[in-house]
Amino acid sequence: MLEFRPLQWQDKEIFTRYYSDSPVHYAEYSFFCLWAWRHAYPIEIAFSPQNLLWFRSGGTIPGIFGPLGNWRDNNINWDNELSQFERGSVIYDVPADLKNLLDSRENLRFLNDRDQHEYIYASKDLISLKGKAFAHKRNRVRAFLDGYEWDYFPIKREDFDSIMEFQEKWRIHRDATLNQDEADSLLDEDEAIKEALNHWDEFNFIGGLIKIEDKIIAYTIAQELDEQNLDVCFEKAFAEYAGSYQAINYLFLKNLPKTYLYINREEDMGEPGLREAKLSYNPVLMLEKYQLEIL
């Protein structure tokens, strides 16, 4: 059986190596995402003899996740690998290609977990906003750019305190419309944002913000998943400024210091409003995730 232990900061280097070797780079599986949310979702990791990394999460959805590493390796004996898990175990977030690799086994059952699919967009689409499909977004961006006296800046270390001040105001405003679980989730997100700012250089974050009258009204923080994919980790705006969300998305990508083919905007977690918003940007790909039950 696998021997799990708590995730530690010292695991960053080896964890990142396994992540890089993985055929699919989920934003949810980056070391930052697991580390930043570890208080809400405690993580334990285990290394298998076949050079795969599995992890186990507590929190609201406890279970086994993974694997990381080159699971396409023909030398992996999957009967041996899966025998490390007890009958009835559920493994979450299994990539579609790994599902196809294992699908013929009679002792496995798969469930498509649509709520956890990650949205992938062509960066050129989000920057150009060309065509009928983006007409509404284009109009919202134009309304903001023409309707306000704004400035856009890349995030610098001296902006960190102001970002957290903005974040607190944004959260308090949202709290008024949320139930207790939803409000607690925003507090967890605050902690994750603090982790991003505290480890800005270690994760090579990229960020941008919009100011009106020298006050932040929107910001974005993103991390590189690989040479082609950028993950938008956090994106916040004061909605009372019409078009502010569309504008920060547009201005941030337009002003990136390097070009990425794809933008990952993560999952919608089954929230109808969030799903509608993410679909409205016309993803070019959905990174599917499956639940695997060992029978």
C-alpha positions in Angstrom: 0.0 0.0 0.0 1.1 3.6 -0.6 2.5 5.5 2.3 1.1 9.0 2.4 2.6 12.0 4.3 1.7 15.7 4.5 2.8 17.9 1.6 5.7 20.1 2.6 7.3 23.2 1.1 10.4 21.2 0.5 8.5 19.0 -1.9 8.1 21.8 -4.4 11.0 20.8 -6.6 10.3 17.1 -6.9 6.5 17.7 -7.1 7.1 20.1 -10.0 9.2 17.5 -11.8 6.4 14.9 -11.6 4.0 17.6 -12.7 6.2 18.5 -15.7 6.4 14.8 -16.7 2.6 14.4 -16.7 0.9 14.3 -20.1 -1.9 16.6 -18.9 -1.2 19.8 -16.9 -4.3 20.5 -14.8 -4.2 23.9 -13.1 -5.7 22.2 -10.1 -2.6 20.0 -9.8 0.1 22.6 -9.8 2.1 22.8 -6.6 0.9 26.3 -6.0 -2.8 25.3 -6.1 -2.2 22.4 -3.7 0.0 24.5 -1.4 -2.1 27.6 -1.3 -5.3 25.8 -0.5 -3.8 23.3 2.0 -5.5 24.8 5.0 -8.9 24.3 3.5 -8.0 21.0 1.7 -5.1 19.3 3.5 -2.9 17.4 1.1 -0.8 14.2 1.6 1.4 12.8 -1.1 2.8 9.3 -1.8 5.3 8.0 -4.4 4.6 4.7 -6.0 7.4 2.2 -7.0 6.5 2.8 -10.7 7.5 6.5 -10.6 4.1 8.0 -10.1 3.0 10.5 -7.5 -0.5 10.2 -5.9 -2.0 12.6 -3.4 -4.8 12.4 -0.9 -7.0 15.4 0.1 -9.0 16.1 3.2 -11.6 18.9 3.3 -15.0 18.8 1.8 -14.2 16.2 -0.8 -11.8 13.8 0.8 -10.2 11.2 -1.6 -7.4 10.1 -3.7 -6.2 12.2 -6.6 -3.8 11.8 -9.4 -1.5 10.4 -10.6 1.3 12.8 -11.6 4.2 11.6 -13.6 4.4 10.0 -17.1 1.4 7.7 -16.8 1.7 6.9 -20.5 4.9 5.0 -19.8 4.4 1.5 -21.4 6.4 -0.1 -18.6 3.8 0.7 -15.9 2.0 -2.3 -14.7 -1.5 -0.9 -14.0 -2.7 -4.0 -12.3 0.0 -3.7 -9.7 -0.4 0.1 -9.5 -4.1 0.0 -8.8 -3.8 -3.0 -6.4 -2.4 -0.4 -3.9 -5.9 0.9 -3.4 -8.6 -0.9 -1.6 -11.8 -2.1 -3.3 -14.4 0.7 -3.1 -11.7 3.4 -3.4 -12.5 6.4 -5.6 -9.8 8.2 -7.5 -10.8 11.7 -8.6 -9.7 13.8 -11.6 -8.5 11.0 -13.8 -7.6 12.5 -17.3 -9.5 11.3 -20.3 -6.5 9.7 -21.9 -5.7 7.7 -18.7 -9.4 6.6 -18.6 -9.1 5.4 -22.2 -5.9 3.5 -21.2 -7.7 1.7 -18.3 -11.2 1.5 -19.7 -11.0 -2.2 -20.7 -10.6 -3.4 -17.1 -13.7 -4.9 -15.7 -13.0 -4.0 -12.1 -13.1 -0.3 -12.8 -16.0 2.1 -13.2 -15.7 5.7 -14.5 -17.9 8.7 -14.0 -17.5 11.9 -16.0 -17.1 14.7 -13.5 -18.3 17.7 -15.5 -18.1 20.1 -12.6 -14.3 19.7 -12.5 -13.5 20.1 -16.2 -11.0 22.9 -16.8 -11.7 25.5 -19.4 -9.0 26.2 -22.0 -9.1 29.2 -24.3 -7.0 30.3 -27.3 -5.2 33.4 -26.0 -5.4 35.1 -29.5 -9.2 34.9 -29.2 -9.3 36.5 -25.8 -7.0 39.3 -27.0 -8.6 40.0 -30.4 -12.2 39.4 -29.4 -13.0 39.1 -33.1 -16.2 37.8 -34.6 -19.8 37.4 -33.7 -19.1 35.0 -30.8 -17.2 37.7 -29.0 -19.4 40.7 -29.9 -20.9 41.1 -26.4 -17.4 40.9 -24.7 -16.0 43.3 -27.2 -18.8 45.8 -26.5 -18.3 45.5 -22.7 -14.6 46.1 -23.0 -15.1 49.1 -25.3 -17.7 50.5 -22.9 -15.2 50.3 -20.0 -12.2 51.7 -21.9 -14.3 54.6 -23.2 -16.3 55.2 -20.1 -13.7 55.6 -17.4 -10.4 57.3 -16.8 -8.4 54.2 -16.1 -4.7 53.1 -15.9 -3.4 49.6 -16.3 -0.2 48.4 -14.5 1.7 45.1 -14.1 1.6 44.0 -10.5 4.7 44.9 -8.5 5.6 44.0 -4.9 4.7 47.5 -3.7 1.1 46.7 -4.8 0.6 43.7 -2.5 -0.9 45.6 0.5 -3.3 47.5 -1.8 -4.4 44.2 -3.4 -5.3 42.7 -0.1 -7.1 45.9 0.9 -9.1 45.7 -2.4 -9.7 41.9 -1.7 -11.1 42.6 1.7 -13.6 45.2 0.3 -14.5 42.9 -2.5 -15.1 39.9 -0.2 -17.2 42.0 2.3 -19.4 43.2 -0.5 -19.9 39.6 -1.7 -20.5 38.3 1.8 -23.8 40.1 2.0 -25.3 37.9 -0.7 -23.8 34.5 0.4 -24.7 31.7 2.8 -22.2 30.8 5.5 -20.4 28.0 3.5 -19.9 30.3 0.6 -18.6 33.1 2.8 -16.2 30.7 4.4 -15.0 29.6 1.0 -14.1 33.3 0.2 -12.1 33.4 3.4 -10.2 30.3 2.2 -9.6 32.1 -1.1 -8.2 35.1 0.8 -5.6 32.8 2.4 -4.7 31.4 -1.0 -4.2 34.9 -2.4 -2.0 35.8 0.5 0.1 32.6 -0.3 0.5 33.8 -3.9 1.7 37.2 -2.8 4.0 35.7 -0.1 5.6 33.4 -2.7 5.4 35.6 -5.7 8.9 35.1 -6.9 9.1 31.4 -6.1 6.2 30.7 -8.5 7.1 33.4 -11.1 3.6 34.9 -11.0 2.4 37.4 -13.6 -0.2 39.9 -12.6 -2.0 43.1 -13.7 -4.3 45.6 -12.2 -6.6 48.5 -13.2 -6.7 51.7 -11.3 -9.3 54.5 -11.4 -8.5 57.6 -9.4 -5.4 55.8 -8.1 -7.4 53.0 -6.5 -7.4 49.4 -7.6 -10.7 48.4 -9.1 -9.6 45.1 -10.7 -6.7 42.7 -10.8 -5.5 39.3 -12.1 -2.9 36.9 -10.9 -1.7 34.1 -13.2 1.0 31.4 -13.2 2.7 29.6 -16.1 1.8 25.9 -16.2 4.2 25.2 -19.1 5.5 26.9 -22.2 2.1 27.0 -23.9 -0.4 27.3 -21.0 -1.1 30.1 -18.5 -3.4 29.6 -15.6 -5.5 32.5 -14.4 -5.5 31.8 -10.7 -7.4 34.9 -9.4 -9.4 37.5 -11.2 -11.4 40.1 -9.3 -13.1 43.4 -10.1 -15.6 45.8 -8.6 -18.7 45.0 -10.7 -20.2 48.5 -10.3 -17.7 49.6 -12.9 -19.4 48.3 -16.0 -17.3 46.0 -18.0 -14.5 45.8 -15.4 -14.2 42.0 -15.5 -14.0 41.9 -19.3 -11.6 44.8 -19.2 -9.1 43.2 -16.8 -9.2 40.0 -18.7 -8.5 41.8 -22.0 -5.9 44.2 -20.7 -4.0 41.6 -18.7 -3.6 39.2 -21.7 -2.9 42.1 -24.1 0.0 43.2 -21.9 1.6 39.9 -21.1 5.4 39.9 -21.3 5.4 36.7 -23.4 3.0 34.9 -25.6 1.0 31.8 -24.5 -1.1 29.7 -26.9 -3.7 28.8 -24.3 -5.3 30.3 -21.2 -6.6 28.0 -18.5 -9.4 29.5 -16.5 -10.0 26.5 -14.3 -13.2 24.7 -13.4 -16.7 26.0 -12.7 -17.4 23.7 -9.7 -20.9 23.2 -11.0 -22.0 26.8 -10.2 -24.5 27.8 -12.9 -23.4 31.5 -13.0 -19.8 30.6 -13.2 -20.4 28.0 -15.9 -22.4 30.5 -18.0 -19.6 33.1 -17.6 -16.8 30.6 -18.6 -18.8 29.2 -21.6 -19.5 32.8 -22.8 -15.7 33.2 -23.6 -15.9 30.2 -26.0 -13.4 27.7 -24.8 -11.5 25.8 -27.5 -11.0 22.8 -25.2 -12.3 21.3 -22.0 -9.8 19.3 -19.9 -12.0 16.4 -18.8 -11.8 14.8 -15.5 -13.2 11.4 -14.4 -13.8 9.7 -11.2 -12.5 6.1 -11.1 -14.1 3.6 -8.7 -12.3 0.4 -8.0 -14.9 -2.4 -7.8 
